[in-house]
Amino acid sequence: MDSSLWHASWIAKCMSVADSPLQRHLATAVVVKLALLAVLWFVFVRDAHVAVDTEQTAAHVSGVPPGPGAKP
């Protein structure tokens, strides 16, 4: 089978999404879920910042055990 023929048939199948009510419903559900996920990220996660201590990170990566006053 010629690869260009396969590609053309694949595109034709994708372009006919509006023909099937089930495909249209599923596509709508996916778009709505992605939009809701974007809104949730924008509201709750966008401004979240994590403080990074370079010394503690270096000790963790190098495998050196923390000192006596270090937090677990």
N, CA, C and O atoms as a GROMACS GRO file, in nm:
protein
  288
    1MET      N    1   0.084  -0.118   0.000
    1MET     CA    2   0.000   0.000   0.000
    1MET      C    3   0.088   0.124   0.000
    1MET      O    4   0.183   0.134   0.078
    2ASP      N    5   0.058   0.216  -0.085
    2ASP     CA    6   0.135   0.339  -0.098
    2ASP      C    7   0.113   0.426   0.025
    2ASP      O    8  -0.001   0.444   0.069
    3SER      N    9   0.221   0.481   0.081
    3SER     CA   10   0.209   0.561   0.204
    3SER      C   11   0.128   0.688   0.181
    3SER      O   12   0.060   0.733   0.273
    4SER      N   13   0.135   0.748   0.062
    4SER     CA   14   0.059   0.869   0.038
    4SER      C   15  -0.091   0.838   0.032
    4SER      O   16  -0.173   0.921   0.071
    5LEU      N   17  -0.125   0.719  -0.017
    5LEU     CA   18  -0.265   0.679  -0.020
    5LEU      C   19  -0.316   0.658   0.122
    5LEU      O   20  -0.428   0.698   0.154
    6TRP      N   21  -0.236   0.594   0.207
    6TRP     CA   22  -0.274   0.574   0.346
    6TRP      C   23  -0.295   0.708   0.415
    6TRP      O   24  -0.391   0.726   0.490
    7HIS      N   25  -0.205   0.802   0.389
    7HIS     CA   26  -0.214   0.934   0.452
    7HIS      C   27  -0.341   1.006   0.408
    7HIS      O   28  -0.409   1.068   0.489
    8ALA      N   29  -0.373   0.996   0.280
    8ALA     CA   30  -0.493   1.062   0.230
    8ALA      C   31  -0.618   1.001   0.291
    8ALA      O   32  -0.712   1.074   0.325
    9SER      N   33  -0.620   0.870   0.307
    9SER     CA   34  -0.739   0.807   0.366
    9SER      C   35  -0.749   0.840   0.514
    9SER      O   36  -0.860   0.856   0.566
   10TRP      N   37  -0.637   0.851   0.582
   10TRP     CA   38  -0.638   0.886   0.724
   10TRP      C   39  -0.691   1.027   0.743
   10TRP      O   40  -0.771   1.052   0.834
   11ILE      N   41  -0.648   1.119   0.658
   11ILE     CA   42  -0.696   1.257   0.667
   11ILE      C   43  -0.845   1.263   0.637
   11ILE      O   44  -0.919   1.336   0.703
   12ALA      N   45  -0.890   1.186   0.538
   12ALA     CA   46  -1.033   1.185   0.504
   12ALA      C   47  -1.116   1.134   0.622
   12ALA      O   48  -1.225   1.184   0.647
   13LYS      N   49  -1.064   1.034   0.694
   13LYS     CA   50  -1.136   0.982   0.811
   13LYS      C   51  -1.142   1.087   0.922
   13LYS      O   52  -1.244   1.100   0.989
   14CYS      N   53  -1.034   1.159   0.941
   14CYS     CA   54  -1.031   1.261   1.046
   14CYS      C   55  -1.120   1.380   1.011
   14CYS      O   56  -1.179   1.442   1.100
   15MET      N   57  -1.130   1.412   0.886
   15MET     CA   58  -1.210   1.525   0.844
   15MET      C   59  -1.360   1.496   0.855
   15MET      O   60  -1.440   1.589   0.855
   16SER      N   61  -1.397   1.369   0.866
   16SER     CA   62  -1.538   1.335   0.872
   16SER      C   63  -1.587   1.320   1.017
   16SER      O   64  -1.682   1.246   1.042
   17VAL      N   65  -1.523   1.388   1.111
   17VAL     CA   66  -1.563   1.380   1.251
   17VAL      C   67  -1.706   1.431   1.270
   17VAL      O   68  -1.780   1.379   1.353
   18ALA      N   69  -1.743   1.531   1.194
   18ALA     CA   70  -1.877   1.589   1.210
   18ALA      C   71  -1.987   1.493   1.164
   18ALA      O   72  -2.104   1.516   1.194
   19ASP      N   73  -1.953   1.388   1.091
   19ASP     CA   74  -2.053   1.294   1.041
   19ASP      C   75  -2.109   1.206   1.152
   19ASP      O   76  -2.226   1.167   1.147
   20SER      N   77  -2.029   1.174   1.251
   20SER     CA   78  -2.071   1.082   1.355
   20SER      C   79  -2.105   1.158   1.484
   20SER      O   80  -2.021   1.232   1.535
   21PRO      N   81  -2.226   1.140   1.537
   21PRO     CA   82  -2.262   1.208   1.663
   21PRO      C   83  -2.174   1.164   1.780
   21PRO      O   84  -2.142   1.245   1.867
   22LEU      N   85  -2.134   1.037   1.782
   22LEU     CA   86  -2.048   0.989   1.891
   22LEU      C   87  -1.911   1.057   1.886
   22LEU      O   88  -1.860   1.102   1.989
   23GLN      N   89  -1.852   1.064   1.768
   23GLN     CA   90  -1.722   1.130   1.756
   23GLN      C   91  -1.732   1.278   1.791
   23GLN      O   92  -1.643   1.332   1.856
   24ARG      N   93  -1.839   1.342   1.748
   24ARG     CA   94  -1.858   1.484   1.780
   24ARG      C   95  -1.874   1.503   1.930
   24ARG      O   96  -1.819   1.598   1.987
   25HIS      N   97  -1.948   1.414   1.996
   25HIS     CA   98  -1.968   1.421   2.140
   25HIS      C   99  -1.836   1.400   2.214
   25HIS      O  100  -1.805   1.473   2.309
   26LEU      N  101  -1.759   1.301   2.173
   26LEU     CA  102  -1.630   1.274   2.238
   26LEU      C  103  -1.533   1.389   2.217
   26LEU      O  104  -1.461   1.427   2.310
   27ALA      N  105  -1.529   1.444   2.098
   27ALA     CA  106  -1.440   1.558   2.072
   27ALA      C  107  -1.479   1.678   2.157
   27ALA      O  108  -1.393   1.748   2.210
   28THR      N  109  -1.610   1.701   2.171
   28THR     CA  110  -1.657   1.811   2.255
   28THR      C  111  -1.618   1.788   2.401
   28THR      O  112  -1.575   1.881   2.469
   29ALA      N  113  -1.634   1.665   2.448
   29ALA     CA  114  -1.599   1.633   2.587
   29ALA      C  115  -1.451   1.655   2.613
   29ALA      O  116  -1.413   1.707   2.718
   30VAL      N  117  -1.366   1.616   2.518
   30VAL     CA  118  -1.221   1.634   2.535
   30VAL      C  119  -1.186   1.783   2.536
   30VAL      O  120  -1.104   1.826   2.618
   31VAL      N  121  -1.246   1.860   2.449
   31VAL     CA  122  -1.218   2.004   2.444
   31VAL      C  123  -1.263   2.072   2.573
   31VAL      O  124  -1.191   2.156   2.627
   32VAL      N  125  -1.380   2.035   2.624
   32VAL     CA  126  -1.430   2.094   2.748
   32VAL      C  127  -1.339   2.058   2.865
   32VAL      O  128  -1.309   2.143   2.948
   33LYS      N  129  -1.295   1.932   2.871
   33LYS     CA  130  -1.206   1.890   2.980
   33LYS      C  131  -1.073   1.963   2.974
   33LYS      O  132  -1.020   2.003   3.077
   34LEU      N  133  -1.018   1.980   2.855
   34LEU     CA  134  -0.893   2.054   2.843
   34LEU      C  135  -0.910   2.200   2.884
   34LEU      O  136  -0.821   2.258   2.947
   35ALA      N  137  -1.023   2.258   2.848
   35ALA     CA  138  -1.049   2.397   2.888
   35ALA      C  139  -1.061   2.409   3.039
   35ALA      O  140  -1.007   2.502   3.099
   36LEU      N  141  -1.132   2.315   3.101
   36LEU     CA  142  -1.145   2.317   3.248
   36LEU      C  143  -1.010   2.296   3.316
   36LEU      O  144  -0.981   2.359   3.417
   37LEU      N  145  -0.929   2.208   3.261
   37LEU     CA  146  -0.796   2.184   3.317
   37LEU      C  147  -0.710   2.310   3.307
   37LEU      O  148  -0.637   2.343   3.400
   38ALA      N  149  -0.720   2.380   3.196
   38ALA     CA  150  -0.645   2.506   3.180
   38ALA      C  151  -0.693   2.611   3.279
   38ALA      O  152  -0.611   2.684   3.335
   39VAL      N  153  -0.822   2.619   3.301
   39VAL     CA  154  -0.876   2.716   3.398
   39VAL      C  155  -0.830   2.681   3.539
   39VAL      O  156  -0.789   2.770   3.614
   40LEU      N  157  -0.835   2.553   3.576
   40LEU     CA  158  -0.789   2.512   3.709
   40LEU      C  159  -0.641   2.544   3.728
   40LEU      O  160  -0.601   2.591   3.835
   41TRP      N  161  -0.560   2.517   3.626
   41TRP     CA  162  -0.418   2.548   3.637
   41TRP      C  163  -0.399   2.699   3.653
   41TRP      O  164  -0.320   2.743   3.737
   42PHE      N  165  -0.472   2.777   3.574
   42PHE     CA  166  -0.457   2.922   3.579
   42PHE      C  167  -0.496   2.976   3.716
   42PHE      O  168  -0.432   3.070   3.765
   43VAL      N  169  -0.599   2.920   3.778
   43VAL     CA  170  -0.648   2.971   3.906
   43VAL      C  171  -0.560   2.925   4.022
   43VAL      O  172  -0.528   3.004   4.111
   44PHE      N  173  -0.519   2.797   4.023
   44PHE     CA  174  -0.454   2.742   4.142
   44PHE      C  175  -0.302   2.725   4.132
   44PHE      O  176  -0.235   2.734   4.234
   45VAL      N  177  -0.248   2.702   4.016
   45VAL     CA  178  -0.107   2.664   4.006
   45VAL      C  179  -0.018   2.775   3.950
   45VAL      O  180   0.100   2.780   3.983
   46ARG      N  181  -0.072   2.861   3.870
   46ARG     CA  182   0.008   2.960   3.796
   46ARG      C  183   0.100   3.041   3.888
   46ARG      O  184   0.216   3.063   3.854
   47ASP      N  185   0.050   3.086   4.001
   47ASP     CA  186   0.130   3.172   4.088
   47ASP      C  187   0.201   3.096   4.200
   47ASP      O  188   0.262   3.158   4.288
   48ALA      N  189   0.195   2.964   4.199
   48ALA     CA  190   0.262   2.885   4.303
   48ALA      C  191   0.413   2.885   4.277
   48ALA      O  192   0.458   2.853   4.167
   49HIS      N  193   0.488   2.922   4.378
   49HIS     CA  194   0.633   2.925   4.366
   49HIS      C  195   0.692   2.839   4.477
   49HIS      O  196   0.641   2.835   4.589
   50VAL      N  197   0.800   2.771   4.445
   50VAL     CA  198   0.866   2.684   4.541
   50VAL      C  199   1.004   2.743   4.570
   50VAL      O  200   1.082   2.770   4.479
   51ALA      N  201   1.032   2.763   4.698
   51ALA     CA  202   1.163   2.814   4.737
   51ALA      C  203   1.264   2.699   4.730
   51ALA      O  204   1.239   2.591   4.783
   52VAL      N  205   1.378   2.723   4.667
   52VAL     CA  206   1.480   2.620   4.651
   52VAL      C  207   1.605   2.666   4.724
   52VAL      O  208   1.659   2.773   4.696
   53ASP      N  209   1.651   2.583   4.817
   53ASP     CA  210   1.775   2.609   4.889
   53ASP      C  211   1.887   2.535   4.816
   53ASP      O  212   1.887   2.412   4.811
   54THR      N  213   1.981   2.609   4.759
   54THR     CA  214   2.085   2.546   4.677
   54THR      C  215   2.176   2.454   4.758
   54THR      O  216   2.218   2.350   4.708
   55GLU      N  217   2.206   2.490   4.881
   55GLU     CA  218   2.294   2.406   4.963
   55GLU      C  219   2.226   2.274   4.997
   55GLU      O  220   2.289   2.168   4.990
   56GLN      N  221   2.100   2.280   5.034
   56GLN     CA  222   2.027   2.158   5.068
   56GLN      C  223   2.008   2.069   4.945
   56GLN      O  224   2.016   1.947   4.954
   57THR      N  225   1.984   2.131   4.831
   57THR     CA  226   1.970   2.054   4.708
   57THR      C  227   2.102   1.988   4.670
   57THR      O  228   2.103   1.872   4.630
   58ALA      N  229   2.210   2.059   4.682
   58ALA     CA  230   2.341   2.002   4.650
   58ALA      C  231   2.375   1.886   4.743
   58ALA      O  232   2.429   1.785   4.699
   59ALA      N  233   2.342   1.900   4.872
   59ALA     CA  234   2.368   1.792   4.966
   59ALA      C  235   2.281   1.670   4.934
   59ALA      O  236   2.327   1.556   4.946
   60HIS      N  237   2.160   1.693   4.893
   60HIS     CA  238   2.070   1.582   4.859
   60HIS      C  239   2.118   1.509   4.734
   60HIS      O  240   2.115   1.386   4.730
   61VAL      N  241   2.161   1.582   4.635
   61VAL     CA  242   2.206   1.522   4.510
   61VAL      C  243   2.339   1.450   4.528
   61VAL      O  244   2.360   1.343   4.470
   62SER      N  245   2.428   1.506   4.608
   62SER     CA  246   2.560   1.446   4.626
   62SER      C  247   2.558   1.326   4.720
   62SER      O  248   2.653   1.248   4.723
   63GLY      N  249   2.452   1.310   4.796
   63GLY     CA  250   2.442   1.196   4.886
   63GLY      C  251   2.504   1.219   5.023
   63GLY      O  252   2.514   1.126   5.102
   64VAL      N  253   2.544   1.342   5.051
   64VAL     CA  254   2.601   1.374   5.182
   64VAL      C  255   2.488   1.379   5.285
   64VAL      O  256   2.387   1.446   5.263
   65PRO      N  257   2.504   1.309   5.397
   65PRO     CA  258   2.397   1.313   5.499
   65PRO      C  259   2.386   1.454   5.559
   65PRO      O  260   2.487   1.523   5.571
   66PRO      N  261   2.266   1.496   5.595
   66PRO     CA  262   2.248   1.630   5.651
   66PRO      C  263   2.317   1.644   5.786
   66PRO      O  264   2.340   1.546   5.857
   67GLY      N  265   2.349   1.768   5.819
   67GLY     CA  266   2.415   1.797   5.946
   67GLY      C  267   2.316   1.782   6.062
   67GLY      O  268   2.198   1.755   6.040
   68PRO      N  269   2.365   1.802   6.186
   68PRO     CA  270   2.282   1.781   6.304
   68PRO      C  271   2.164   1.878   6.316
   68PRO      O  272   2.063   1.841   6.374
   69GLY      N  273   2.175   1.999   6.262
   69GLY     CA  274   2.066   2.096   6.274
   69GLY      C  275   1.975   2.102   6.152
   69GLY      O  276   1.887   2.188   6.144
   70ALA      N  277   1.994   2.012   6.056
   70ALA     CA  278   1.916   2.018   5.932
   70ALA      C  279   1.776   1.965   5.952
   70ALA      O  280   1.752   1.877   6.035
   71LYS      N  281   1.685   2.020   5.875
   71LYS     CA  282   1.546   1.976   5.880
   71LYS      C  283   1.530   1.850   5.793
   71LYS      O  284   1.596   1.838   5.690
   72PRO      N  285   1.445   1.758   5.834
   72PRO     CA  286   1.426   1.636   5.752
   72PRO      C  287   1.347   1.661   5.627
   72PRO      O  288   1.324   1.568   5.549
   0.00000   0.00000   0.00000
